[in-house]
Amino acid sequence: MEGSLVLEDGTVVGGAFFGARHRAFGELVFNTNMTGYTEALTDPSYRGQILMMTYPLIGNYGVDPQTVESDGIQVTGFVVKEACVAPSHPKSAMNLDAFLAQHKTPGLQGVDTRMLTTRIRRRGTMKAALVPKGTDLDAAVRAVRRRPHPDTRNLVAEASCTSAIRYPGAEGRTLVVVDCGVKMNIVREAGRYAHVVRVPYDAPADEILRYKPDGVILSNGPGDPAHPDLLRTTVRTTRDLVGRVPLFGICLGHQILALAFGGRTFKLKFGHRGGNQPVKDLRSGRVRITSQNHGFAVDGKSLRTSELDVSHVNLNDETIEGLVHRELPIFSVQYHPEAHPGPWDNEYLFRDFVSTLRRP
């Protein structure tokens, strides 16, 4: 079945549907990874987005259900140059076409993804839609332009759990993960050091403290960190927890932490999505390669009078990649230390956080 990708700037690119065959709307973003498509498709941080892969052949090793990051596919649509129909891997349970169809998610292949990536890098991410053959394309462009941007929704509420979930882990400690759209590998990594309690994004501080946590992790997640609903809930809760328990922010959690200390965030032109972002630790001078997936960043100027110092910067665009409190056991990173997929250079951050906790 033929179809088209329609962008709000009027660009129309033809292709062939795979997976589910229906319309989809979202913010078109690109990811530069060669692998890790299963993790990307199921990463809640992609909620409300149409994901496009820059690598030309996707799906070579099929889909391993053990590598998913949530209960299902989170993207609204998937765009590739070519989707492999006959994957080869001993752990593969199905191909991409079957996986997307199972989760009622449309894909479009036969698309010049690198041309579109160049366009997005030049003009910025934009609203887009997948539409079937026969659609009035001029009307589709107008419809895309009229639709509200997904960031106007509380995407975190859509991705978060609605009640507390417990995960048995290492004895002696308890970590609470504030679920803003957490990847399961963050929960698994935390479970190496402690029992984990995953709570909804809007859980108040008193509820979190009832679990007697040794530390609190503010998770990754989708959308605008300064959404009014988050300012009233997660940001306020974070502010209430300062000085009462060690805090570790990851990705969106990093931005939430900055907002809790009076900082501001801003939307990047096309975001950081891939497994090869170089980040410099300003304290040691060491550079590590990081896995990232975010469309917003922290405004460093807004933190000049706060109690937070910048600890890490991105060497590609000099955006802030890490913050640390001058006195309290509080720090955050914009990237993903659990890195699934991606390099394992930064797993030490979980150990660093655990080292700030009381001994069991």
NUKOL-373606 format. One record per residue (C-alpha): residue in three letters; chain; x, y, z. Coordinates in Angstrom, 1 decimal. Example, Ala and Ser with C-alpha at 12.3 -4.5 7.8 and 13.67 -1.06 7.14 Angstrom:
<recs>
+-----+----+--------+--------+--------+
:  aa : ch :      X :      Y :      Z :
+-----+----+--------+--------+--------+
: Ala :  A :   12.3 :   -4.5 :    7.8 :
: Ser :  A :   13.7 :   -1.1 :    7.1 :
+-----+----+--------+--------+--------+
</recs>
This chain:
<recs>
+-----+----+--------+--------+--------+
:  aa : ch :      X :      Y :      Z :
+-----+----+--------+--------+--------+
: Met :  A :    0.0 :    0.0 :    0.0 :
: Glu :  A :    1.5 :    3.3 :   -1.1 :
: Gly :  A :    1.4 :    6.4 :    1.1 :
: Ser :  A :    3.1 :    9.7 :    1.8 :
: Leu :  A :    4.9 :   11.6 :    4.5 :
: Val :  A :    3.5 :   15.2 :    4.6 :
: Leu :  A :    5.4 :   18.0 :    6.5 :
: Glu :  A :    4.0 :   21.3 :    7.7 :
: Asp :  A :    6.5 :   23.2 :    5.4 :
: Gly :  A :    4.7 :   21.6 :    2.4 :
: Thr :  A :    7.2 :   18.9 :    1.7 :
: Val :  A :    5.6 :   15.6 :    0.5 :
: Val :  A :    7.6 :   12.4 :    0.1 :
: Gly :  A :    6.1 :    9.2 :   -1.2 :
: Gly :  A :    6.7 :    5.7 :    0.0 :
: Ala :  A :    5.2 :    2.3 :    0.9 :
: Phe :  A :    3.3 :    1.5 :    4.1 :
: Phe :  A :    4.4 :   -1.3 :    6.4 :
: Gly :  A :    3.2 :   -2.3 :    9.8 :
: Ala :  A :   -0.2 :   -0.8 :   10.4 :
: Arg :  A :   -1.8 :    0.9 :    7.4 :
: His :  A :   -3.5 :    4.1 :    8.7 :
: Arg :  A :   -2.9 :    7.8 :    9.2 :
: Ala :  A :   -0.6 :    9.1 :   11.9 :
: Phe :  A :    0.4 :   12.6 :   13.2 :
: Gly :  A :    3.4 :   13.7 :   15.2 :
: Glu :  A :    6.6 :   15.7 :   15.4 :
: Leu :  A :    9.1 :   14.4 :   12.8 :
: Val :  A :   12.4 :   13.7 :   14.4 :
: Phe :  A :   15.5 :   11.7 :   13.4 :
: Asn :  A :   17.8 :    9.2 :   15.1 :
: Thr :  A :   21.3 :    8.5 :   13.9 :
: Asn :  A :   21.8 :    5.1 :   15.4 :
: Met :  A :   22.6 :    2.1 :   13.1 :
: Thr :  A :   21.0 :   -0.3 :   15.6 :
: Gly :  A :   18.8 :   -0.1 :   18.6 :
: Tyr :  A :   15.6 :    0.5 :   16.7 :
: Thr :  A :   13.5 :   -1.8 :   19.0 :
: Glu :  A :   14.6 :    0.2 :   22.1 :
: Ala :  A :   13.9 :    3.5 :   20.2 :
: Leu :  A :   10.4 :    2.5 :   19.1 :
: Thr :  A :    9.5 :    1.5 :   22.7 :
: Asp :  A :   11.2 :    4.5 :   24.4 :
: Pro :  A :    8.5 :    6.7 :   26.1 :
: Ser :  A :   10.6 :    9.8 :   25.3 :
: Tyr :  A :    9.4 :    9.4 :   21.7 :
: Arg :  A :    5.7 :    9.8 :   22.7 :
: Gly :  A :    3.9 :   12.0 :   20.2 :
: Gln :  A :    6.7 :   11.8 :   17.6 :
: Ile :  A :    7.2 :   10.2 :   14.1 :
: Leu :  A :   10.6 :    8.6 :   14.3 :
: Met :  A :   12.9 :    8.6 :   11.2 :
: Met :  A :   16.1 :    6.6 :   11.1 :
: Thr :  A :   19.0 :    8.0 :    9.1 :
: Tyr :  A :   20.7 :    4.6 :    8.6 :
: Pro :  A :   19.4 :    3.2 :    5.3 :
: Leu :  A :   18.6 :   -0.4 :    6.2 :
: Ile :  A :   16.7 :   -1.0 :    9.5 :
: Gly :  A :   15.5 :   -4.3 :   10.9 :
: Asn :  A :   18.4 :   -6.6 :    9.9 :
: Tyr :  A :   18.4 :   -8.5 :   13.2 :
: Gly :  A :   14.6 :   -8.5 :   13.8 :
: Val :  A :   12.9 :   -7.8 :   17.0 :
: Asp :  A :   13.9 :   -9.3 :   20.4 :
: Pro :  A :   11.1 :   -8.8 :   22.9 :
: Gln :  A :   13.7 :   -8.8 :   25.7 :
: Thr :  A :   15.1 :   -5.4 :   24.5 :
: Val :  A :   11.9 :   -3.4 :   24.7 :
: Glu :  A :   11.9 :   -0.3 :   27.0 :
: Ser :  A :    8.2 :   -0.2 :   27.8 :
: Asp :  A :    4.9 :   -2.0 :   27.4 :
: Gly :  A :    4.6 :   -1.2 :   23.7 :
: Ile :  A :    5.6 :    1.0 :   20.8 :
: Gln :  A :    5.6 :    4.7 :   21.8 :
: Val :  A :    6.1 :    6.5 :   18.5 :
: Thr :  A :    3.1 :    7.5 :   16.4 :
: Gly :  A :    4.9 :    6.5 :   13.2 :
: Phe :  A :    8.1 :    5.1 :   11.8 :
: Val :  A :   10.0 :    6.2 :    8.7 :
: Val :  A :   12.9 :    4.3 :    7.1 :
: Lys :  A :   14.7 :    4.0 :    3.8 :
: Glu :  A :   14.3 :    0.2 :    3.8 :
: Ala :  A :   12.8 :   -2.2 :    6.3 :
: Cys :  A :   14.4 :   -5.6 :    6.3 :
: Val :  A :   11.7 :   -8.3 :    5.7 :
: Ala :  A :   13.9 :  -11.4 :    6.4 :
: Pro :  A :   16.0 :  -10.6 :    9.6 :
: Ser :  A :   18.7 :  -13.0 :   10.8 :
: His :  A :   19.3 :  -13.3 :   14.5 :
: Pro :  A :   18.8 :  -16.2 :   17.0 :
: Lys :  A :   16.8 :  -14.0 :   19.3 :
: Ser :  A :   14.6 :  -12.5 :   16.7 :
: Ala :  A :   10.9 :  -13.2 :   17.3 :
: Met :  A :    9.5 :  -11.2 :   14.3 :
: Asn :  A :   10.4 :   -8.7 :   11.7 :
: Leu :  A :    9.7 :   -4.9 :   11.9 :
: Asp :  A :    6.5 :   -5.2 :    9.8 :
: Ala :  A :    5.0 :   -7.7 :   12.2 :
: Phe :  A :    6.1 :   -5.7 :   15.2 :
: Leu :  A :    4.6 :   -2.5 :   14.0 :
: Ala :  A :    1.4 :   -4.2 :   12.9 :
: Gln :  A :    1.1 :   -5.9 :   16.3 :
: His :  A :    1.2 :   -2.5 :   18.0 :
: Lys :  A :   -1.0 :   -0.8 :   15.4 :
: Thr :  A :    1.7 :    1.6 :   14.4 :
: Pro :  A :    2.2 :    2.7 :   10.8 :
: Gly :  A :    5.6 :    2.7 :    9.1 :
: Leu :  A :    6.7 :    4.2 :    5.8 :
: Gln :  A :    9.6 :    2.9 :    3.8 :
: Gly :  A :   11.2 :    3.9 :    0.5 :
: Val :  A :   11.8 :    7.4 :    1.8 :
: Asp :  A :   15.0 :    9.4 :    1.2 :
: Thr :  A :   15.6 :    9.8 :    5.0 :
: Arg :  A :   19.0 :   11.5 :    4.6 :
: Met :  A :   17.5 :   14.2 :    2.4 :
: Leu :  A :   14.8 :   14.7 :    5.0 :
: Thr :  A :   17.3 :   14.7 :    7.8 :
: Thr :  A :   19.3 :   17.5 :    6.0 :
: Arg :  A :   16.1 :   19.5 :    5.7 :
: Ile :  A :   15.3 :   19.1 :    9.4 :
: Arg :  A :   18.8 :   20.1 :   10.4 :
: Arg :  A :   18.4 :   23.2 :    8.3 :
: Arg :  A :   14.8 :   24.1 :    9.2 :
: Gly :  A :   14.2 :   22.3 :   12.5 :
: Thr :  A :   11.8 :   19.6 :   13.5 :
: Met :  A :    8.3 :   20.1 :   12.3 :
: Lys :  A :    4.8 :   18.6 :   12.5 :
: Ala :  A :    4.1 :   15.8 :   10.0 :
: Ala :  A :    1.7 :   13.1 :    9.0 :
: Leu :  A :    1.6 :    9.7 :    7.3 :
: Val :  A :   -1.3 :    9.5 :    4.9 :
: Pro :  A :   -2.5 :    6.7 :    2.5 :
: Lys :  A :   -2.5 :    6.9 :   -1.3 :
: Gly :  A :   -5.5 :    8.9 :   -2.6 :
: Thr :  A :   -5.3 :   11.5 :    0.1 :
: Asp :  A :   -5.7 :   15.2 :   -1.0 :
: Leu :  A :   -2.1 :   16.2 :   -0.2 :
: Asp :  A :   -2.7 :   19.9 :   -0.2 :
: Ala :  A :   -5.5 :   19.4 :    2.3 :
: Ala :  A :   -3.2 :   17.1 :    4.3 :
: Val :  A :   -0.6 :   19.9 :    4.6 :
: Arg :  A :   -3.2 :   22.4 :    5.7 :
: Ala :  A :   -4.5 :   19.9 :    8.3 :
: Val :  A :   -1.0 :   19.3 :    9.6 :
: Arg :  A :   -0.4 :   23.0 :   10.0 :
: Arg :  A :   -3.7 :   23.4 :   11.9 :
: Arg :  A :   -3.0 :   20.6 :   14.4 :
: Pro :  A :   -1.6 :   21.6 :   17.8 :
: His :  A :    2.0 :   20.6 :   18.4 :
: Pro :  A :    2.3 :   17.4 :   20.5 :
: Asp :  A :    4.3 :   19.3 :   23.0 :
: Thr :  A :    1.2 :   21.2 :   24.0 :
: Arg :  A :   -0.2 :   17.9 :   25.5 :
: Asn :  A :    1.0 :   16.6 :   28.8 :
: Leu :  A :    2.9 :   13.7 :   27.2 :
: Val :  A :    4.4 :   12.7 :   30.5 :
: Ala :  A :    1.0 :   11.9 :   31.9 :
: Glu :  A :    0.4 :    9.6 :   28.9 :
: Ala :  A :    3.7 :    7.8 :   29.4 :
: Ser :  A :    3.8 :    7.5 :   33.2 :
: Cys :  A :    2.5 :    4.7 :   35.4 :
: Thr :  A :   -0.7 :    5.6 :   37.4 :
: Ser :  A :    0.1 :    3.8 :   40.6 :
: Ala :  A :    3.3 :    2.6 :   42.4 :
: Ile :  A :    5.1 :   -0.5 :   41.1 :
: Arg :  A :    7.7 :   -2.3 :   43.1 :
: Tyr :  A :   10.8 :   -4.1 :   41.6 :
: Pro :  A :   12.8 :   -6.3 :   43.9 :
: Gly :  A :   16.5 :   -5.5 :   43.7 :
: Ala :  A :   19.7 :   -5.6 :   45.8 :
: Glu :  A :   19.1 :   -5.7 :   49.5 :
: Gly :  A :   19.7 :   -2.9 :   51.9 :
: Arg :  A :   18.5 :    0.2 :   50.0 :
: Thr :  A :   15.4 :    1.6 :   48.4 :
: Leu :  A :   15.4 :    3.9 :   45.4 :
: Val :  A :   12.3 :    5.7 :   44.2 :
: Val :  A :   12.1 :    6.4 :   40.4 :
: Val :  A :    9.7 :    9.2 :   39.5 :
: Asp :  A :    8.2 :    7.9 :   36.3 :
: Cys :  A :    8.0 :   10.7 :   33.7 :
: Gly :  A :    8.2 :    8.0 :   31.0 :
: Val :  A :   11.0 :    5.9 :   32.3 :
: Lys :  A :   13.0 :    3.4 :   30.2 :
: Met :  A :   12.9 :   -0.1 :   31.8 :
: Asn :  A :   16.7 :   -0.3 :   31.6 :
: Ile :  A :   17.0 :    2.6 :   34.0 :
: Val :  A :   14.8 :    0.6 :   36.4 :
: Arg :  A :   17.0 :   -2.5 :   35.8 :
: Glu :  A :   20.2 :   -0.6 :   36.3 :
: Ala :  A :   18.9 :    0.9 :   39.6 :
: Gly :  A :   17.9 :   -2.6 :   40.7 :
: Arg :  A :   21.5 :   -3.6 :   40.7 :
: Tyr :  A :   22.0 :   -1.5 :   43.8 :
: Ala :  A :   18.6 :   -1.3 :   45.5 :
: His :  A :   15.0 :   -2.3 :   45.7 :
: Val :  A :   13.1 :    0.1 :   43.3 :
: Val :  A :    9.7 :    1.7 :   43.7 :
: Arg :  A :    8.4 :    3.4 :   40.5 :
: Val :  A :    5.9 :    6.1 :   41.3 :
: Pro :  A :    3.7 :    8.3 :   39.0 :
: Tyr :  A :    5.1 :   11.6 :   37.8 :
: Asp :  A :    2.6 :   13.6 :   39.9 :
: Ala :  A :    3.3 :   11.8 :   43.2 :
: Pro :  A :    3.8 :   14.4 :   45.9 :
: Ala :  A :    6.9 :   14.5 :   48.1 :
: Asp :  A :    5.2 :   13.1 :   51.2 :
: Glu :  A :    4.0 :   10.1 :   49.3 :
: Ile :  A :    7.5 :    9.5 :   47.9 :
: Leu :  A :    9.1 :    9.8 :   51.4 :
: Arg :  A :    6.7 :    7.3 :   52.8 :
: Tyr :  A :    8.7 :    4.6 :   51.0 :
: Lys :  A :   11.7 :    5.7 :   53.1 :
: Pro :  A :   13.9 :    6.1 :   50.0 :
: Asp :  A :   17.7 :    6.3 :   50.2 :
: Gly :  A :   17.6 :    8.2 :   47.0 :
: Val :  A :   15.3 :    9.4 :   44.2 :
: Ile :  A :   15.8 :    9.2 :   40.5 :
: Leu :  A :   14.0 :   11.7 :   38.2 :
: Ser :  A :   13.5 :    9.8 :   35.0 :
: Asn :  A :   13.6 :   10.5 :   31.3 :
: Gly :  A :   10.3 :   11.3 :   29.5 :
: Pro :  A :    8.7 :   13.0 :   26.5 :
: Gly :  A :    7.6 :   16.5 :   25.8 :
: Asp :  A :    8.2 :   20.0 :   27.2 :
: Pro :  A :    9.6 :   20.0 :   30.8 :
: Ala :  A :    8.1 :   23.4 :   31.4 :
: His :  A :    4.5 :   22.2 :   30.6 :
: Pro :  A :    2.2 :   23.8 :   33.2 :
: Asp :  A :    1.1 :   20.4 :   34.5 :
: Leu :  A :    4.7 :   19.4 :   35.2 :
: Leu :  A :    5.4 :   22.8 :   36.9 :
: Arg :  A :    2.5 :   22.1 :   39.2 :
: Thr :  A :    3.5 :   18.5 :   40.0 :
: Thr :  A :    6.9 :   17.0 :   39.3 :
: Val :  A :    8.9 :   20.3 :   39.5 :
: Arg :  A :    7.2 :   21.3 :   42.7 :
: Thr :  A :    7.8 :   17.8 :   44.2 :
: Thr :  A :   11.4 :   18.0 :   43.2 :
: Arg :  A :   11.7 :   21.3 :   45.0 :
: Asp :  A :   10.1 :   19.8 :   48.1 :
: Leu :  A :   12.6 :   16.9 :   48.1 :
: Val :  A :   15.7 :   19.1 :   48.0 :
: Gly :  A :   17.8 :   18.6 :   51.2 :
: Arg :  A :   15.6 :   15.6 :   52.3 :
: Val :  A :   17.0 :   12.9 :   50.0 :
: Pro :  A :   19.7 :   12.5 :   47.4 :
: Leu :  A :   18.5 :   13.3 :   43.8 :
: Phe :  A :   19.7 :   12.0 :   40.4 :
: Gly :  A :   18.1 :   13.5 :   37.3 :
: Ile :  A :   18.3 :   11.7 :   33.9 :
: Cys :  A :   17.3 :   13.4 :   30.6 :
: Leu :  A :   13.9 :   15.0 :   31.3 :
: Gly :  A :   14.7 :   14.6 :   34.9 :
: His :  A :   17.8 :   16.7 :   34.4 :
: Gln :  A :   15.6 :   19.5 :   33.0 :
: Ile :  A :   13.0 :   19.1 :   35.8 :
: Leu :  A :   15.8 :   19.5 :   38.3 :
: Ala :  A :   17.0 :   22.7 :   36.7 :
: Leu :  A :   13.5 :   24.1 :   36.7 :
: Ala :  A :   13.1 :   23.2 :   40.4 :
: Phe :  A :   16.1 :   25.5 :   41.1 :
: Gly :  A :   14.7 :   28.4 :   39.1 :
: Gly :  A :   16.3 :   27.6 :   35.8 :
: Arg :  A :   14.7 :   27.7 :   32.3 :
: Thr :  A :   14.6 :   25.3 :   29.4 :
: Phe :  A :   14.4 :   25.9 :   25.7 :
: Lys :  A :   13.6 :   23.8 :   22.6 :
: Leu :  A :   16.5 :   22.7 :   20.4 :
: Lys :  A :   16.3 :   23.2 :   16.7 :
: Phe :  A :   16.4 :   19.4 :   15.9 :
: Gly :  A :   17.4 :   17.8 :   19.2 :
: His :  A :   20.0 :   15.1 :   20.1 :
: Arg :  A :   18.9 :   11.6 :   19.2 :
: Gly :  A :   21.5 :    9.0 :   18.7 :
: Gly :  A :   24.4 :    7.1 :   20.4 :
: Asn :  A :   27.4 :    9.2 :   19.5 :
: Gln :  A :   27.1 :   12.5 :   21.2 :
: Pro :  A :   30.5 :   13.7 :   22.7 :
: Val :  A :   30.2 :   15.1 :   26.2 :
: Lys :  A :   33.0 :   16.7 :   28.3 :
: Asp :  A :   33.2 :   16.5 :   32.0 :
: Leu :  A :   34.3 :   19.9 :   33.1 :
: Arg :  A :   35.7 :   18.7 :   36.4 :
: Ser :  A :   38.0 :   16.0 :   35.0 :
: Gly :  A :   38.4 :   17.2 :   31.4 :
: Arg :  A :   37.5 :   13.7 :   30.2 :
: Val :  A :   35.3 :   13.3 :   27.1 :
: Arg :  A :   32.8 :   10.4 :   26.9 :
: Ile :  A :   30.5 :    9.3 :   24.1 :
: Thr :  A :   26.9 :    9.3 :   25.2 :
: Ser :  A :   23.5 :    8.0 :   24.1 :
: Gln :  A :   20.9 :   10.8 :   23.9 :
: Asn :  A :   17.2 :   11.4 :   23.1 :
: His :  A :   15.9 :   14.8 :   23.8 :
: Gly :  A :   14.5 :   17.9 :   22.1 :
: Phe :  A :   14.9 :   20.4 :   25.0 :
: Ala :  A :   17.9 :   21.7 :   26.9 :
: Val :  A :   18.7 :   23.7 :   30.0 :
: Asp :  A :   19.5 :   27.5 :   29.6 :
: Gly :  A :   22.8 :   27.9 :   31.4 :
: Lys :  A :   22.4 :   31.7 :   31.9 :
: Ser :  A :   19.2 :   31.0 :   33.9 :
: Leu :  A :   21.2 :   29.1 :   36.6 :
: Arg :  A :   23.9 :   31.6 :   37.3 :
: Thr :  A :   22.4 :   32.6 :   40.6 :
: Ser :  A :   21.3 :   29.1 :   41.6 :
: Glu :  A :   23.0 :   26.5 :   43.8 :
: Leu :  A :   23.8 :   24.4 :   40.7 :
: Asp :  A :   27.0 :   24.3 :   38.7 :
: Val :  A :   27.4 :   23.1 :   35.1 :
: Ser :  A :   29.3 :   19.8 :   35.2 :
: His :  A :   29.1 :   18.6 :   31.6 :
: Val :  A :   28.8 :   20.2 :   28.2 :
: Asn :  A :   28.1 :   18.8 :   24.7 :
: Leu :  A :   31.1 :   19.3 :   22.4 :
: Asn :  A :   28.9 :   19.5 :   19.3 :
: Asp :  A :   26.8 :   22.5 :   20.3 :
: Glu :  A :   28.0 :   23.5 :   23.8 :
: Thr :  A :   24.6 :   22.8 :   25.4 :
: Ile :  A :   24.5 :   21.8 :   29.0 :
: Glu :  A :   24.7 :   18.1 :   29.6 :
: Gly :  A :   25.1 :   17.9 :   33.4 :
: Leu :  A :   24.5 :   19.8 :   36.6 :
: Val :  A :   25.7 :   19.3 :   40.2 :
: His :  A :   24.7 :   20.9 :   43.5 :
: Arg :  A :   27.5 :   22.7 :   45.3 :
: Glu :  A :   26.8 :   21.2 :   48.7 :
: Leu :  A :   24.0 :   18.6 :   48.6 :
: Pro :  A :   24.0 :   15.1 :   47.0 :
: Ile :  A :   22.1 :   16.2 :   43.9 :
: Phe :  A :   23.3 :   15.9 :   40.3 :
: Ser :  A :   21.9 :   15.3 :   36.8 :
: Val :  A :   22.8 :   14.4 :   33.2 :
: Gln :  A :   21.0 :   15.2 :   30.0 :
: Tyr :  A :   22.1 :   11.9 :   28.4 :
: His :  A :   21.3 :    8.3 :   29.2 :
: Pro :  A :   23.9 :    6.5 :   31.4 :
: Glu :  A :   22.1 :    3.2 :   31.1 :
: Ala :  A :   22.6 :    3.5 :   27.3 :
: His :  A :   20.3 :    0.9 :   25.7 :
: Pro :  A :   21.3 :    1.2 :   22.9 :
: Gly :  A :   24.6 :    3.0 :   23.0 :
: Pro :  A :   28.1 :    3.0 :   24.6 :
: Trp :  A :   28.5 :    1.9 :   28.2 :
: Asp :  A :   30.9 :    4.7 :   29.1 :
: Asn :  A :   28.6 :    6.3 :   31.6 :
: Glu :  A :   27.3 :    3.5 :   33.8 :
: Tyr :  A :   29.6 :    4.8 :   36.5 :
: Leu :  A :   27.0 :    7.5 :   37.2 :
: Phe :  A :   24.7 :    5.0 :   38.9 :
: Arg :  A :   27.6 :    4.0 :   41.1 :
: Asp :  A :   28.4 :    7.6 :   41.8 :
: Phe :  A :   24.8 :    8.2 :   42.9 :
: Val :  A :   24.8 :    5.1 :   45.1 :
: Ser :  A :   28.0 :    6.3 :   46.7 :
: Thr :  A :   26.1 :    9.3 :   48.0 :
: Leu :  A :   23.5 :    7.1 :   49.8 :
: Arg :  A :   23.7 :    5.8 :   53.3 :
: Arg :  A :   25.4 :    2.4 :   53.7 :
: Pro :  A :   23.1 :   -0.6 :   54.2 :
+-----+----+--------+--------+--------+
</recs>
